[in-house]
Structure formats: C-alpha cells, structure tokens
Amino acid sequence: MLNKCADEGTKINITQVPAVVKAAIEKETAGCTIGGIVKQEADGKACYAVECVKDGVKKTLKFTETGTIVIGDEKKVKSGSGASCC
C-alpha cells in the first residue's frame, strides 16, 4: 500500500506527468506558484511531490500515479496571511 513517497526523486516539468496527475495538480494548486515537481518511487509505484507557495505559505503536496493526494506539508516562508496554499 502506498502510504507516502520516498524522499529522493527526479525533478520534472508539469508536461512530464500523466494527464490524470496533471489535472489533480492544477486543481489543488489553483492560485499557487508552483516551485517544482519531483517524481518519486514508493512501493514500486510513481508518486509526484509538488511544492507550491501562496500568501507566504509553502506547501508540499504528494500525488499518486492516479492523481490521489497522499500527504501534505505546510510551512510559513515569509510574513503573510498564513492562508493555506491549496
């Protein structure tokens, strides 16, 4: 069972993710600035970690190869409203 992604991976562009994952990323990061996407492997399956920032809050979202969100981490990176990114 895929619980979380591995810590290491390969940086990729949004055009390199499967269509279902791209759609999920675009939906969940609407209004955010995407800092990068990393393709990772966990339990033999692909996982995509996406960093985004909105209103000074940096958030990492991880998606399975089917577009399901696995885990999210949020950090305040500068002064701001502290609103959630996604």
N, CA, C and O atoms as CSV, one atom per row, in Angstrom:
chain,resi,resn,atom,element,x,y,z
A,1,MET,N,N,0.837,-1.188,0.000
A,1,MET,CA,C,0.000,0.000,0.000
A,1,MET,C,C,0.875,1.243,0.000
A,1,MET,O,O,1.898,1.294,0.683
A,2,LEU,N,N,0.469,2.238,-0.767
A,2,LEU,CA,C,1.246,3.461,-0.891
A,2,LEU,C,C,0.851,4.433,0.205
A,2,LEU,O,O,-0.220,5.038,0.147
A,3,ASN,N,N,1.708,4.587,1.202
A,3,ASN,CA,C,1.418,5.491,2.303
A,3,ASN,C,C,2.080,6.846,2.129
A,3,ASN,O,O,1.473,7.876,2.425
A,4,LYS,N,N,3.310,6.858,1.656
A,4,LYS,CA,C,3.985,8.119,1.408
A,4,LYS,C,C,5.103,7.896,0.416
A,4,LYS,O,O,5.542,6.769,0.187
A,5,CYS,N,N,5.549,8.976,-0.159
A,5,CYS,CA,C,6.595,8.900,-1.168
A,5,CYS,C,C,7.971,8.842,-0.520
A,5,CYS,O,O,8.159,9.247,0.627
A,6,ALA,N,N,8.903,8.338,-1.270
A,6,ALA,CA,C,10.295,8.338,-0.824
A,6,ALA,C,C,10.802,9.772,-0.815
A,6,ALA,O,O,10.194,10.651,-1.426
A,7,ASP,N,N,11.912,10.013,-0.128
A,7,ASP,CA,C,12.440,11.361,-0.010
A,7,ASP,C,C,13.208,11.832,-1.241
A,7,ASP,O,O,13.343,13.037,-1.451
A,8,GLU,N,N,13.708,10.919,-2.050
A,8,GLU,CA,C,14.508,11.299,-3.196
A,8,GLU,C,C,13.718,11.073,-4.474
A,8,GLU,O,O,12.797,10.257,-4.512
A,9,GLY,N,N,14.090,11.807,-5.525
A,9,GLY,CA,C,13.409,11.641,-6.792
A,9,GLY,C,C,14.077,12.459,-7.873
A,9,GLY,O,O,15.191,12.954,-7.705
A,10,THR,N,N,13.370,12.593,-8.994
A,10,THR,CA,C,13.865,13.300,-10.156
A,10,THR,C,C,12.986,14.511,-10.425
A,10,THR,O,O,11.764,14.383,-10.502
A,11,LYS,N,N,13.591,15.687,-10.568
A,11,LYS,CA,C,12.821,16.880,-10.890
A,11,LYS,C,C,12.286,16.759,-12.309
A,11,LYS,O,O,13.006,16.393,-13.238
A,12,ILE,N,N,10.995,17.078,-12.451
A,12,ILE,CA,C,10.367,17.022,-13.762
A,12,ILE,C,C,9.514,18.261,-13.980
A,12,ILE,O,O,9.301,19.056,-13.064
A,13,ASN,N,N,9.031,18.411,-15.204
A,13,ASN,CA,C,8.166,19.510,-15.591
A,13,ASN,C,C,6.722,19.028,-15.571
A,13,ASN,O,O,6.472,17.829,-15.695
A,14,ILE,N,N,5.773,19.939,-15.418
A,14,ILE,CA,C,4.353,19.578,-15.392
A,14,ILE,C,C,3.945,18.819,-16.661
A,14,ILE,O,O,3.014,18.015,-16.625
A,15,THR,N,N,4.629,19.067,-17.770
A,15,THR,CA,C,4.295,18.379,-19.021
A,15,THR,C,C,4.708,16.909,-19.005
A,15,THR,O,O,4.302,16.143,-19.880
A,16,GLN,N,N,5.511,16.509,-18.018
A,16,GLN,CA,C,6.002,15.138,-17.943
A,16,GLN,C,C,5.169,14.248,-17.024
A,16,GLN,O,O,5.462,13.059,-16.893
A,17,VAL,N,N,4.146,14.795,-16.391
A,17,VAL,CA,C,3.311,13.976,-15.513
A,17,VAL,C,C,2.112,13.448,-16.299
A,17,VAL,O,O,1.679,14.078,-17.264
A,18,PRO,N,N,1.573,12.294,-15.894
A,18,PRO,CA,C,0.390,11.766,-16.574
A,18,PRO,C,C,-0.776,12.751,-16.505
A,18,PRO,O,O,-0.870,13.538,-15.563
A,19,ALA,N,N,-1.654,12.711,-17.490
A,19,ALA,CA,C,-2.768,13.655,-17.587
A,19,ALA,C,C,-3.622,13.696,-16.322
A,19,ALA,O,O,-4.020,14.776,-15.885
A,20,VAL,N,N,-3.909,12.537,-15.729
A,20,VAL,CA,C,-4.746,12.498,-14.528
A,20,VAL,C,C,-4.058,13.187,-13.354
A,20,VAL,O,O,-4.717,13.839,-12.544
A,21,VAL,N,N,-2.750,13.048,-13.258
A,21,VAL,CA,C,-1.977,13.694,-12.190
A,21,VAL,C,C,-1.891,15.193,-12.465
A,21,VAL,O,O,-2.028,16.000,-11.546
A,22,LYS,N,N,-1.668,15.564,-13.707
A,22,LYS,CA,C,-1.600,16.979,-14.085
A,22,LYS,C,C,-2.907,17.683,-13.720
A,22,LYS,O,O,-2.885,18.783,-13.168
A,23,ALA,N,N,-4.031,17.063,-14.023
A,23,ALA,CA,C,-5.334,17.653,-13.704
A,23,ALA,C,C,-5.499,17.837,-12.197
A,23,ALA,O,O,-5.995,18.870,-11.748
A,24,ALA,N,N,-5.087,16.841,-11.418
A,24,ALA,CA,C,-5.182,16.929,-9.957
A,24,ALA,C,C,-4.270,18.022,-9.418
A,24,ALA,O,O,-4.660,18.768,-8.520
A,25,ILE,N,N,-3.056,18.122,-9.959
A,25,ILE,CA,C,-2.119,19.162,-9.527
A,25,ILE,C,C,-2.696,20.538,-9.822
A,25,ILE,O,O,-2.681,21.418,-8.961
A,26,GLU,N,N,-3.205,20.728,-11.038
A,26,GLU,CA,C,-3.758,22.025,-11.408
A,26,GLU,C,C,-4.954,22.395,-10.540
A,26,GLU,O,O,-5.118,23.560,-10.179
A,27,LYS,N,N,-5.785,21.425,-10.204
A,27,LYS,CA,C,-6.948,21.685,-9.348
A,27,LYS,C,C,-6.513,22.074,-7.935
A,27,LYS,O,O,-7.000,23.059,-7.381
A,28,GLU,N,N,-5.597,21.299,-7.355
A,28,GLU,CA,C,-5.189,21.503,-5.966
A,28,GLU,C,C,-4.269,22.703,-5.762
A,28,GLU,O,O,-4.157,23.213,-4.648
A,29,THR,N,N,-3.609,23.157,-6.830
A,29,THR,CA,C,-2.676,24.273,-6.685
A,29,THR,C,C,-3.197,25.552,-7.329
A,29,THR,O,O,-2.421,26.478,-7.563
A,30,ALA,N,N,-4.477,25.623,-7.618
A,30,ALA,CA,C,-5.058,26.826,-8.222
A,30,ALA,C,C,-4.737,28.039,-7.351
A,30,ALA,O,O,-4.978,28.027,-6.144
A,31,GLY,N,N,-4.194,29.084,-7.973
A,31,GLY,CA,C,-3.838,30.293,-7.243
A,31,GLY,C,C,-2.475,30.259,-6.591
A,31,GLY,O,O,-2.060,31.244,-5.981
A,32,CYS,N,N,-1.771,29.151,-6.705
A,32,CYS,CA,C,-0.444,28.990,-6.107
A,32,CYS,C,C,0.643,29.207,-7.160
A,32,CYS,O,O,0.390,29.123,-8.362
A,33,THR,N,N,1.840,29.483,-6.687
A,33,THR,CA,C,3.024,29.485,-7.534
A,33,THR,C,C,3.714,28.149,-7.316
A,33,THR,O,O,4.134,27.834,-6.203
A,34,ILE,N,N,3.831,27.363,-8.384
A,34,ILE,CA,C,4.475,26.050,-8.266
A,34,ILE,C,C,5.982,26.233,-8.301
A,34,ILE,O,O,6.530,26.825,-9.230
A,35,GLY,N,N,6.651,25.709,-7.262
A,35,GLY,CA,C,8.099,25.831,-7.151
A,35,GLY,C,C,8.841,24.692,-7.819
A,35,GLY,O,O,9.998,24.851,-8.206
A,36,GLY,N,N,8.193,23.545,-7.960
A,36,GLY,CA,C,8.835,22.406,-8.588
A,36,GLY,C,C,8.035,21.139,-8.395
A,36,GLY,O,O,7.185,21.041,-7.510
A,37,ILE,N,N,8.330,20.168,-9.249
A,37,ILE,CA,C,7.694,18.851,-9.182
A,37,ILE,C,C,8.793,17.810,-9.184
A,37,ILE,O,O,9.727,17.879,-9.982
A,38,VAL,N,N,8.678,16.836,-8.279
A,38,VAL,CA,C,9.657,15.759,-8.196
A,38,VAL,C,C,8.920,14.433,-8.324
A,38,VAL,O,O,7.976,14.154,-7.585
A,39,LYS,N,N,9.370,13.620,-9.278
A,39,LYS,CA,C,8.818,12.274,-9.432
A,39,LYS,C,C,9.596,11.357,-8.511
A,39,LYS,O,O,10.825,11.312,-8.553
A,40,GLN,N,N,8.869,10.624,-7.676
A,40,GLN,CA,C,9.482,9.730,-6.709
A,40,GLN,C,C,8.896,8.334,-6.878
A,40,GLN,O,O,7.880,8.156,-7.550
A,41,GLU,N,N,9.535,7.359,-6.273
A,41,GLU,CA,C,9.048,5.983,-6.297
A,41,GLU,C,C,8.773,5.527,-4.872
A,41,GLU,O,O,9.576,5.774,-3.973
A,42,ALA,N,N,7.649,4.865,-4.664
A,42,ALA,CA,C,7.307,4.292,-3.369
A,42,ALA,C,C,6.544,3.000,-3.617
A,42,ALA,O,O,5.573,2.980,-4.374
A,43,ASP,N,N,6.974,1.951,-2.995
A,43,ASP,CA,C,6.333,0.643,-3.152
A,43,ASP,C,C,6.211,0.246,-4.617
A,43,ASP,O,O,5.250,-0.414,-5.012
A,44,GLY,N,N,7.206,0.656,-5.431
A,44,GLY,CA,C,7.218,0.305,-6.841
A,44,GLY,C,C,6.265,1.114,-7.712
A,44,GLY,O,O,6.065,0.786,-8.882
A,45,LYS,N,N,5.678,2.166,-7.154
A,45,LYS,CA,C,4.748,3.000,-7.910
A,45,LYS,C,C,5.237,4.442,-7.926
A,45,LYS,O,O,5.939,4.889,-7.019
A,46,ALA,N,N,4.852,5.158,-8.980
A,46,ALA,CA,C,5.251,6.553,-9.105
A,46,ALA,C,C,4.441,7.433,-8.158
A,46,ALA,O,O,3.273,7.172,-7.869
A,47,CYS,N,N,5.099,8.471,-7.696
A,47,CYS,CA,C,4.495,9.455,-6.803
A,47,CYS,C,C,5.072,10.799,-7.208
A,47,CYS,O,O,6.242,10.886,-7.581
A,48,TYR,N,N,4.270,11.841,-7.138
A,48,TYR,CA,C,4.699,13.160,-7.580
A,48,TYR,C,C,4.579,14.161,-6.435
A,48,TYR,O,O,3.483,14.384,-5.921
A,49,ALA,N,N,5.697,14.766,-6.031
A,49,ALA,CA,C,5.712,15.771,-4.969
A,49,ALA,C,C,5.740,17.147,-5.623
A,49,ALA,O,O,6.589,17.427,-6.469
A,50,VAL,N,N,4.808,17.998,-5.225
A,50,VAL,CA,C,4.675,19.325,-5.811
A,50,VAL,C,C,4.809,20.369,-4.707
A,50,VAL,O,O,4.079,20.338,-3.716
A,51,GLU,N,N,5.748,21.293,-4.890
A,51,GLU,CA,C,5.894,22.400,-3.948
A,51,GLU,C,C,5.185,23.607,-4.526
A,51,GLU,O,O,5.363,23.943,-5.697
A,52,CYS,N,N,4.371,24.264,-3.691
A,52,CYS,CA,C,3.701,25.475,-4.131
A,52,CYS,C,C,3.689,26.488,-3.005
A,52,CYS,O,O,3.797,26.135,-1.831
A,53,VAL,N,N,3.555,27.767,-3.384
A,53,VAL,CA,C,3.534,28.855,-2.410
A,53,VAL,C,C,2.360,29.772,-2.727
A,53,VAL,O,O,2.121,30.131,-3.880
A,54,LYS,N,N,1.632,30.141,-1.670
A,54,LYS,CA,C,0.563,31.128,-1.803
A,54,LYS,C,C,0.483,31.910,-0.498
A,54,LYS,O,O,0.461,31.328,0.586
A,55,ASP,N,N,0.441,33.223,-0.613
A,55,ASP,CA,C,0.334,34.096,0.558
A,55,ASP,C,C,1.411,33.801,1.601
A,55,ASP,O,O,1.150,33.853,2.803
A,56,GLY,N,N,2.622,33.491,1.136
A,56,GLY,CA,C,3.731,33.265,2.048
A,56,GLY,C,C,3.764,31.895,2.692
A,56,GLY,O,O,4.594,31.637,3.564
A,57,VAL,N,N,2.880,31.022,2.276
A,57,VAL,CA,C,2.846,29.676,2.839
A,57,VAL,C,C,3.321,28.686,1.776
A,57,VAL,O,O,2.771,28.610,0.678
A,58,LYS,N,N,4.360,27.931,2.140
A,58,LYS,CA,C,4.899,26.906,1.248
A,58,LYS,C,C,4.272,25.574,1.630
A,58,LYS,O,O,4.232,25.206,2.804
A,59,LYS,N,N,3.790,24.867,0.636
A,59,LYS,CA,C,3.128,23.593,0.888
A,59,LYS,C,C,3.657,22.549,-0.080
A,59,LYS,O,O,3.895,22.843,-1.252
A,60,THR,N,N,3.840,21.342,0.406
A,60,THR,CA,C,4.228,20.233,-0.445
A,60,THR,C,C,3.063,19.258,-0.510
A,60,THR,O,O,2.604,18.741,0.509
A,61,LEU,N,N,2.597,19.020,-1.723
A,61,LEU,CA,C,1.523,18.059,-1.956
A,61,LEU,C,C,2.118,16.866,-2.675
A,61,LEU,O,O,2.962,17.023,-3.557
A,62,LYS,N,N,1.683,15.679,-2.304
A,62,LYS,CA,C,2.168,14.472,-2.968
A,62,LYS,C,C,0.981,13.725,-3.552
A,62,LYS,O,O,-0.037,13.520,-2.892
A,63,PHE,N,N,1.139,13.327,-4.802
A,63,PHE,CA,C,0.082,12.664,-5.546
A,63,PHE,C,C,0.527,11.277,-5.988
A,63,PHE,O,O,1.688,11.076,-6.344
A,64,THR,N,N,-0.397,10.325,-5.964
A,64,THR,CA,C,-0.115,9.002,-6.516
A,64,THR,C,C,-0.212,9.090,-8.035
A,64,THR,O,O,-0.596,10.127,-8.577
A,65,GLU,N,N,0.130,8.020,-8.710
A,65,GLU,CA,C,0.056,7.992,-10.171
A,65,GLU,C,C,-1.391,8.035,-10.677
A,65,GLU,O,O,-1.623,8.173,-11.878
A,66,THR,N,N,-2.359,7.920,-9.770
A,66,THR,CA,C,-3.769,8.037,-10.153
A,66,THR,C,C,-4.330,9.415,-9.835
A,66,THR,O,O,-5.511,9.668,-10.073
A,67,GLY,N,N,-3.500,10.316,-9.298
A,67,GLY,CA,C,-3.928,11.675,-9.013
A,67,GLY,C,C,-4.471,11.890,-7.610
A,67,GLY,O,O,-4.980,12.969,-7.306
A,68,THR,N,N,-4.372,10.880,-6.747
A,68,THR,CA,C,-4.847,10.992,-5.373
A,68,THR,C,C,-3.789,11.660,-4.510
A,68,THR,O,O,-2.605,11.338,-4.619
A,69,ILE,N,N,-4.208,12.595,-3.647
A,69,ILE,CA,C,-3.260,13.246,-2.733
A,69,ILE,C,C,-2.888,12.265,-1.626
A,69,ILE,O,O,-3.756,11.616,-1.041
A,70,VAL,N,N,-1.580,12.163,-1.341
A,70,VAL,CA,C,-1.079,11.237,-0.333
A,70,VAL,C,C,-0.816,11.939,0.987
A,70,VAL,O,O,-1.276,11.483,2.034
A,71,ILE,N,N,-0.084,13.039,0.948
A,71,ILE,CA,C,0.331,13.734,2.167
A,71,ILE,C,C,0.592,15.189,1.815
A,71,ILE,O,O,0.925,15.499,0.672
A,72,GLY,N,N,0.445,16.077,2.779
A,72,GLY,CA,C,0.744,17.487,2.554
A,72,GLY,C,C,1.483,18.072,3.727
A,72,GLY,O,O,1.163,17.767,4.876
A,73,ASP,N,N,2.467,18.907,3.460
A,73,ASP,CA,C,3.235,19.602,4.492
A,73,ASP,C,C,3.164,21.085,4.194
A,73,ASP,O,O,3.212,21.494,3.034
A,74,GLU,N,N,3.053,21.880,5.222
A,74,GLU,CA,C,2.884,23.313,5.062
A,74,GLU,C,C,3.863,24.056,5.962
A,74,GLU,O,O,4.016,23.712,7.135
A,75,LYS,N,N,4.524,25.073,5.418
A,75,LYS,CA,C,5.456,25.882,6.205
A,75,LYS,C,C,5.268,27.335,5.825
A,75,LYS,O,O,5.043,27.656,4.658
A,76,LYS,N,N,5.359,28.209,6.807
A,76,LYS,CA,C,5.297,29.633,6.512
A,76,LYS,C,C,6.685,30.056,6.053
A,76,LYS,O,O,7.673,29.819,6.748
A,77,VAL,N,N,6.759,30.689,4.870
A,77,VAL,CA,C,8.055,31.067,4.334
A,77,VAL,C,C,8.332,32.558,4.425
A,77,VAL,O,O,9.475,32.979,4.245
A,78,LYS,N,N,7.314,33.368,4.701
A,78,LYS,CA,C,7.501,34.792,4.887
A,78,LYS,C,C,6.260,35.355,5.570
A,78,LYS,O,O,5.272,34.647,5.760
A,79,SER,N,N,6.316,36.610,5.930
A,79,SER,CA,C,5.151,37.239,6.538
A,79,SER,C,C,4.001,37.224,5.556
A,79,SER,O,O,4.195,37.415,4.355
A,80,GLY,N,N,2.824,37.002,6.057
A,80,GLY,CA,C,1.662,36.975,5.187
A,80,GLY,C,C,0.438,36.568,5.976
A,80,GLY,O,O,0.466,36.524,7.206
A,81,SER,N,N,-0.623,36.274,5.275
A,81,SER,CA,C,-1.878,35.950,5.932
A,81,SER,C,C,-1.843,34.558,6.576
A,81,SER,O,O,-2.646,34.257,7.459
A,82,GLY,N,N,-0.918,33.725,6.132
A,82,GLY,CA,C,-0.848,32.368,6.674
A,82,GLY,C,C,-1.909,31.457,6.098
A,82,GLY,O,O,-2.116,30.358,6.612
A,83,ALA,N,N,-2.585,31.879,5.052
A,83,ALA,CA,C,-3.616,31.063,4.440
A,83,ALA,C,C,-3.023,29.831,3.788
A,83,ALA,O,O,-1.898,29.849,3.288
A,84,SER,N,N,-3.786,28.782,3.804
A,84,SER,CA,C,-3.342,27.545,3.183
A,84,SER,C,C,-3.208,27.729,1.680
A,84,SER,O,O,-3.994,28.443,1.058
A,85,CYS,N,N,-2.235,27.096,1.121
A,85,CYS,CA,C,-1.946,27.240,-0.309
A,85,CYS,C,C,-2.976,26.561,-1.184
A,85,CYS,O,O,-3.330,27.092,-2.236
A,86,CYS,N,N,-3.445,25.454,-0.797
A,86,CYS,CA,C,-4.301,24.696,-1.707
A,86,CYS,C,C,-5.519,24.135,-1.015
A,86,CYS,O,O,-6.338,23.470,-1.649
